[in-house]
């Protein structure tokens, strides 16, 4: 039973390590491209647009009544 709990405690560490690895591989190229001001504005616009879209989709999923 001790081995079972030891194995279960490894999953959160794996999840954190995996998440940090994905974030690093995504944000590293973006930071290199953000040095150009035009590209930086486009990246900021894409990020804001993505967050607004995510918020609207989640709002529609949680509250299925129309916004009227």
LUMZALO-554930 format. One record per residue (C-alpha): residue number from 1; x negated, y, z negated. Coordinates in steps of 0.25 Angstrom, whole numbers, plus 5000, padded with zeros to 4 digits. Layout:
BEGIN
FIRO seq    u    v    w
FIRO NUM    X    Y    Z
...
This chain:
BEGIN
FIRO seq    u    v    w
FIRO   1 5000 5000 5000
FIRO   2 4988 5009 4997
FIRO   3 4984 5008 5012
FIRO   4 4998 5012 5017
FIRO   5 4998 5025 5009
FIRO   6 4983 5027 5013
FIRO   7 4988 5026 5028
FIRO   8 5000 5035 5026
FIRO   9 4991 5046 5020
FIRO  10 4983 5046 5033
FIRO  11 4994 5050 5042
FIRO  12 4996 5065 5037
FIRO  13 4981 5066 5039
FIRO  14 4982 5061 5053
FIRO  15 4993 5070 5056
FIRO  16 4986 5082 5052
FIRO  17 4973 5078 5059
FIRO  18 4981 5075 5072
FIRO  19 4988 5088 5071
FIRO  20 4976 5096 5069
FIRO  21 4969 5089 5081
FIRO  22 4981 5092 5090
FIRO  23 4981 5107 5085
FIRO  24 4966 5108 5088
FIRO  25 4967 5102 5102
FIRO  26 4979 5112 5105
FIRO  27 4974 5125 5099
FIRO  28 4959 5124 5103
FIRO  29 4962 5126 5118
FIRO  30 4972 5137 5115
FIRO  31 4963 5145 5106
FIRO  32 4952 5144 5117
FIRO  33 4962 5150 5127
FIRO  34 4968 5160 5118
FIRO  35 4955 5169 5120
FIRO  36 4961 5175 5133
FIRO  37 4972 5185 5129
FIRO  38 4982 5181 5140
FIRO  39 4981 5167 5136
FIRO  40 4982 5170 5121
FIRO  41 4995 5178 5124
FIRO  42 5001 5166 5132
FIRO  43 4997 5156 5121
FIRO  44 5004 5165 5110
FIRO  45 5016 5166 5119
FIRO  46 5017 5151 5121
FIRO  47 5015 5148 5106
FIRO  48 5026 5158 5103
FIRO  49 5035 5152 5114
FIRO  50 5033 5138 5109
FIRO  51 5036 5142 5095
FIRO  52 5049 5149 5099
FIRO  53 5053 5137 5107
FIRO  54 5050 5128 5096
FIRO  55 5058 5136 5086
FIRO  56 5070 5137 5095
FIRO  57 5070 5122 5098
FIRO  58 5069 5119 5083
FIRO  59 5080 5129 5080
FIRO  60 5089 5122 5091
FIRO  61 5086 5108 5085
FIRO  62 5089 5112 5071
FIRO  63 5101 5121 5073
FIRO  64 5109 5115 5085
FIRO  65 5119 5127 5085
FIRO  66 5118 5137 5095
FIRO  67 5111 5150 5092
FIRO  68 5123 5158 5096
